[in-house]
Amino acid sequence: MMEGYQQYCPVALTSEVLGRRWTPLVVRELLMGSVRFNDIHRGVPRMSRTLLSTRLDELQTAGVLERRQMDDHPEYHLTPAGEELEGVIMGMGRWGKRWLRHDLSGEELDVGHLMWDVHRGIVAEALPPQRTVVRFEFEDAGADERRFWLVLEDGAGDLCLDDPGYSVDLRLVTDVLTLADVWIGDADLRRAVARRDLRLVGPPELCRSFPEWLGLSPLASVERRP
């Protein structure tokens, strides 16, 4: 049972729903299009699965989402009330990027979550017509997070944690912080390549076109304040 603020103020009422730990990030994942439990969890990998289940139940009780039973699994879909939270969540993101600290270290960044964001931001209409496999290699990551494979096919990207068995068409070699800075809009991809902070290894045509595939964060255009 959630403890309320005992105030009639709409801000207090909203805080009773969104002020719980992890809840805004769960709503963010739903707004980004994740509907299956495992996909939502990949967007909040440091959240326990038990707590995620609790938060989803709370959001359903609050009328923010509805649970739909598919043939073999449930799906979680935002209601109109939940969809209206897009402005709230994006507003939080814009404020956070503009005003809060951004000097994170590589140790503070979750590589799996970063790659999940990269994979779902791929610009489908810019992809090559043939299947293309990109291997991301992080020089400073732990052994379990050093390599990721992005299989691009039929206008979609599939993120693989293990070698999918296809030949690699393009390798991207960098450190975690460099790719995070590119994705959030704090660094320019082509400039990072020119400085060799990020190296693309593969056919020249794929290296040239890669920046067109890589969709950035929805907050990439927000300028930071000193």
FITIFI-787421 format. One record per residue (C-alpha): residue number from 1; x, y, z. Coordinates in nm, 4 decimals. Layout:
residues N
[site NUM, [X, Y, Z]]
...
END
This chain:
residues 226
[site 1, [0.0000, 0.0000, 0.0000]]
[site 2, [0.1513, 0.3312, -0.1066]]
[site 3, [0.1747, 0.6025, 0.1568]]
[site 4, [0.0143, 0.9243, 0.0349]]
[site 5, [0.0983, 1.2861, 0.1075]]
[site 6, [-0.2498, 1.3548, 0.2478]]
[site 7, [-0.2833, 1.6637, 0.0294]]
[site 8, [-0.5453, 1.7504, -0.2298]]
[site 9, [-0.2833, 1.9322, -0.4423]]
[site 10, [-0.2556, 1.7735, -0.7921]]
[site 11, [0.1240, 1.7892, -0.7667]]
[site 12, [0.1048, 1.5779, -0.4508]]
[site 13, [-0.1343, 1.3341, -0.6148]]
[site 14, [0.0919, 1.2980, -0.9177]]
[site 15, [0.3958, 1.2531, -0.6935]]
[site 16, [0.2210, 0.9631, -0.5220]]
[site 17, [0.2294, 0.7835, -0.8580]]
[site 18, [0.5565, 0.9047, -1.0130]]
[site 19, [0.7609, 0.9696, -0.6992]]
[site 20, [0.8354, 0.6045, -0.6318]]
[site 21, [1.1911, 0.4844, -0.6997]]
[site 22, [1.2321, 0.3594, -1.0590]]
[site 23, [0.8734, 0.4479, -1.1582]]
[site 24, [0.9625, 0.7370, -1.3949]]
[site 25, [1.2134, 0.5107, -1.5707]]
[site 26, [0.9537, 0.2363, -1.6109]]
[site 27, [0.7161, 0.4907, -1.7653]]
[site 28, [1.0015, 0.6075, -1.9887]]
[site 29, [1.0466, 0.2541, -2.1196]]
[site 30, [0.6751, 0.2221, -2.1915]]
[site 31, [0.6820, 0.5555, -2.3739]]
[site 32, [0.9770, 0.4296, -2.5798]]
[site 33, [0.7646, 0.1415, -2.7047]]
[site 34, [0.8578, -0.1509, -2.4807]]
[site 35, [0.5527, -0.3625, -2.4001]]
[site 36, [0.6970, -0.6967, -2.2869]]
[site 37, [0.8306, -0.7481, -1.9371]]
[site 38, [1.1772, -0.8570, -2.0516]]
[site 39, [1.2112, -0.5592, -2.2863]]
[site 40, [1.1060, -0.3169, -2.0130]]
[site 41, [1.3602, -0.4780, -1.7824]]
[site 42, [1.6376, -0.4400, -2.0403]]
[site 43, [1.5742, -0.0670, -2.0198]]
[site 44, [1.6137, -0.0707, -1.6390]]
[site 45, [1.8642, -0.3568, -1.5958]]
[site 46, [1.9716, -0.2625, -1.2423]]
[site 47, [1.6145, -0.2839, -1.1167]]
[site 48, [1.5168, -0.6189, -0.9700]]
[site 49, [1.2542, -0.8116, -1.1641]]
[site 50, [1.0445, -0.8407, -0.8477]]
[site 51, [1.0404, -0.4638, -0.7985]]
[site 52, [0.9613, -0.4087, -1.1665]]
[site 53, [0.6606, -0.6376, -1.1328]]
[site 54, [0.5488, -0.4377, -0.8272]]
[site 55, [0.5846, -0.1050, -1.0078]]
[site 56, [0.3901, -0.2322, -1.3092]]
[site 57, [0.1091, -0.3429, -1.0776]]
[site 58, [0.1091, 0.0007, -0.9116]]
[site 59, [0.0924, 0.1781, -1.2477]]
[site 60, [-0.1957, -0.0444, -1.3507]]
[site 61, [-0.3805, 0.0373, -1.0288]]
[site 62, [-0.3204, 0.4084, -1.0922]]
[site 63, [-0.4701, 0.3783, -1.4411]]
[site 64, [-0.1415, 0.4547, -1.6187]]
[site 65, [-0.1183, 0.1233, -1.8023]]
[site 66, [-0.3248, -0.1800, -1.8842]]
[site 67, [-0.2132, -0.5415, -1.8927]]
[site 68, [-0.3116, -0.7383, -2.2004]]
[site 69, [-0.2702, -1.1147, -2.2110]]
[site 70, [-0.1328, -1.2332, -2.5425]]
[site 71, [-0.1140, -1.5992, -2.6480]]
[site 72, [0.1856, -1.6842, -2.4305]]
[site 73, [0.2805, -1.3671, -2.2476]]
[site 74, [0.1371, -1.0475, -2.1019]]
[site 75, [0.1962, -0.7062, -2.2556]]
[site 76, [0.1842, -0.3673, -2.0855]]
[site 77, [0.0296, -0.0785, -2.2773]]
[site 78, [-0.0107, 0.2815, -2.1715]]
[site 79, [-0.3626, 0.4124, -2.1293]]
[site 80, [-0.4512, 0.7657, -2.2493]]
[site 81, [-0.3548, 0.8832, -1.9001]]
[site 82, [-0.0187, 0.7129, -1.9366]]
[site 83, [0.0448, 0.8523, -2.2826]]
[site 84, [-0.0166, 1.2021, -2.1466]]
[site 85, [0.2849, 1.1520, -1.9194]]
[site 86, [0.5162, 1.1864, -2.2196]]
[site 87, [0.5403, 1.5609, -2.1646]]
[site 88, [0.6159, 1.5095, -1.7957]]
[site 89, [0.8888, 1.2487, -1.8512]]
[site 90, [1.0494, 1.4334, -2.1425]]
[site 91, [1.0345, 1.7546, -1.9397]]
[site 92, [1.2247, 1.5817, -1.6612]]
[site 93, [1.4798, 1.4645, -1.9150]]
[site 94, [1.5255, 1.8080, -2.0684]]
[site 95, [1.5682, 1.9681, -1.7265]]
[site 96, [1.8116, 1.6996, -1.6147]]
[site 97, [2.0296, 1.7297, -1.9215]]
[site 98, [2.0297, 2.1079, -1.9134]]
[site 99, [2.1020, 2.1616, -1.5440]]
[site 100, [2.2469, 1.8524, -1.3758]]
[site 101, [2.5972, 1.7068, -1.3754]]
[site 102, [2.7159, 1.5238, -1.6817]]
[site 103, [3.0728, 1.4300, -1.5912]]
[site 104, [2.9929, 1.0639, -1.5371]]
[site 105, [3.2718, 0.8073, -1.5391]]
[site 106, [3.2671, 0.4903, -1.7434]]
[site 107, [3.2112, 0.2913, -1.4241]]
[site 108, [2.8817, 0.4755, -1.3646]]
[site 109, [2.7438, 0.3870, -1.7071]]
[site 110, [2.5504, 0.0687, -1.7742]]
[site 111, [2.6806, -0.0669, -2.1048]]
[site 112, [2.3818, -0.2936, -2.1611]]
[site 113, [2.1357, -0.0086, -2.1163]]
[site 114, [2.3397, 0.2149, -2.3467]]
[site 115, [2.3365, -0.0506, -2.6190]]
[site 116, [1.9631, -0.1068, -2.5681]]
[site 117, [1.9097, 0.2651, -2.6326]]
[site 118, [2.1399, 0.2585, -2.9356]]
[site 119, [1.9623, -0.0410, -3.0859]]
[site 120, [1.6136, 0.1028, -3.0587]]
[site 121, [1.7252, 0.4400, -3.1932]]
[site 122, [1.8459, 0.2972, -3.5237]]
[site 123, [1.7084, 0.4973, -3.8182]]
[site 124, [1.5309, 0.2221, -4.0099]]
[site 125, [1.4883, 0.4102, -4.3375]]
[site 126, [1.8642, 0.4752, -4.3583]]
[site 127, [1.9704, 0.1100, -4.3228]]
[site 128, [2.1358, -0.0813, -4.6084]]
[site 129, [1.8998, -0.3096, -4.8012]]
[site 130, [2.0991, -0.6210, -4.7149]]
[site 131, [2.1536, -0.7721, -4.3719]]
[site 132, [2.4346, -0.5868, -4.1969]]
[site 133, [2.6038, -0.6947, -3.8755]]
[site 134, [2.7810, -0.4371, -3.6592]]
[site 135, [2.9993, -0.5500, -3.3705]]
[site 136, [3.0484, -0.2966, -3.0918]]
[site 137, [3.3735, -0.3426, -2.8997]]
[site 138, [3.4238, -0.1503, -2.5748]]
[site 139, [3.7894, -0.1353, -2.4775]]
[site 140, [3.7216, -0.0402, -2.1156]]
[site 141, [3.4257, -0.2665, -2.0353]]
[site 142, [3.4285, -0.5845, -1.8316]]
[site 143, [3.4666, -0.9191, -2.0023]]
[site 144, [3.0907, -0.9844, -2.0036]]
[site 145, [3.0085, -0.6465, -2.1604]]
[site 146, [3.2958, -0.5973, -2.3990]]
[site 147, [3.1154, -0.7011, -2.7177]]
[site 148, [2.7650, -0.6552, -2.8544]]
[site 149, [2.6277, -0.7420, -3.1963]]
[site 150, [2.3658, -0.5388, -3.3796]]
[site 151, [2.1972, -0.7317, -3.6598]]
[site 152, [2.0298, -0.4880, -3.8990]]
[site 153, [1.7800, -0.6444, -4.1361]]
[site 154, [1.4433, -0.5622, -4.2927]]
[site 155, [1.4433, -0.2120, -4.1487]]
[site 156, [1.4960, -0.3241, -3.7891]]
[site 157, [1.7793, -0.3912, -3.5487]]
[site 158, [1.8236, -0.6914, -3.3209]]
[site 159, [2.0656, -0.6534, -3.0282]]
[site 160, [2.2618, -0.9680, -2.9433]]
[site 161, [2.4730, -1.0260, -2.6336]]
[site 162, [2.6336, -1.3342, -2.7904]]
[site 163, [2.7766, -1.3880, -3.1352]]
[site 164, [2.4731, -1.4460, -3.3633]]
[site 165, [2.6825, -1.6518, -3.6023]]
[site 166, [2.6804, -1.4092, -3.8953]]
[site 167, [2.9923, -1.2599, -4.0460]]
[site 168, [3.0643, -0.9103, -3.9126]]
[site 169, [3.0354, -0.6328, -4.1720]]
[site 170, [3.1415, -0.3395, -3.9553]]
[site 171, [3.3285, -0.3067, -3.6255]]
[site 172, [3.2900, -0.0094, -3.3939]]
[site 173, [3.5718, 0.0190, -3.1398]]
[site 174, [3.5532, 0.2771, -2.8615]]
[site 175, [3.5146, 0.3259, -2.4874]]
[site 176, [3.1811, 0.3375, -2.3056]]
[site 177, [3.1889, 0.7082, -2.2227]]
[site 178, [3.2627, 0.8140, -2.5819]]
[site 179, [2.9613, 0.6281, -2.7224]]
[site 180, [2.7433, 0.7554, -2.4360]]
[site 181, [2.8494, 1.1138, -2.5103]]
[site 182, [2.7706, 1.0668, -2.8787]]
[site 183, [2.4300, 0.9158, -2.8070]]
[site 184, [2.3224, 1.1860, -2.5597]]
[site 185, [2.4428, 1.4617, -2.7936]]
[site 186, [2.7471, 1.5807, -2.5969]]
[site 187, [2.9905, 1.4687, -2.8680]]
[site 188, [2.9733, 1.4641, -3.2466]]
[site 189, [3.0112, 1.1197, -3.4035]]
[site 190, [3.2122, 1.2313, -3.7047]]
[site 191, [3.4422, 1.4361, -3.4827]]
[site 192, [3.4940, 1.1368, -3.2532]]
[site 193, [3.5865, 0.9278, -3.5587]]
[site 194, [3.8256, 1.1973, -3.6834]]
[site 195, [3.9975, 1.2055, -3.3411]]
[site 196, [4.0005, 0.8230, -3.3358]]
[site 197, [3.8133, 0.8203, -3.0064]]
[site 198, [3.5751, 0.5966, -3.1974]]
[site 199, [3.7016, 0.3756, -3.4786]]
[site 200, [3.4930, 0.2239, -3.7559]]
[site 201, [3.6533, -0.0773, -3.9224]]
[site 202, [3.4964, -0.2103, -4.2388]]
[site 203, [3.4154, -0.1277, -4.6010]]
[site 204, [3.4419, 0.2478, -4.6690]]
[site 205, [3.0795, 0.2741, -4.7814]]
[site 206, [2.9542, 0.1286, -4.4524]]
[site 207, [3.1851, 0.3532, -4.2495]]
[site 208, [3.0556, 0.6576, -4.4373]]
[site 209, [2.6882, 0.5659, -4.4002]]
[site 210, [2.6982, 0.4523, -4.0358]]
[site 211, [2.6388, 0.8024, -3.8909]]
[site 212, [2.3116, 0.8125, -4.0855]]
[site 213, [2.1855, 0.4936, -3.9173]]
[site 214, [2.2689, 0.5944, -3.5630]]
[site 215, [1.9693, 0.7681, -3.4135]]
[site 216, [2.0531, 0.9786, -3.1097]]
[site 217, [1.8713, 1.0321, -2.7819]]
[site 218, [1.5469, 1.2321, -2.8041]]
[site 219, [1.7279, 1.4745, -2.5709]]
[site 220, [2.0405, 1.5068, -2.7863]]
[site 221, [1.9448, 1.8546, -2.9066]]
[site 222, [1.9048, 1.9936, -2.5530]]
[site 223, [2.1955, 2.2234, -2.4712]]
[site 224, [2.3629, 2.1958, -2.1343]]
[site 225, [2.3953, 2.5027, -1.9153]]
[site 226, [2.7339, 2.5760, -1.7585]]
END
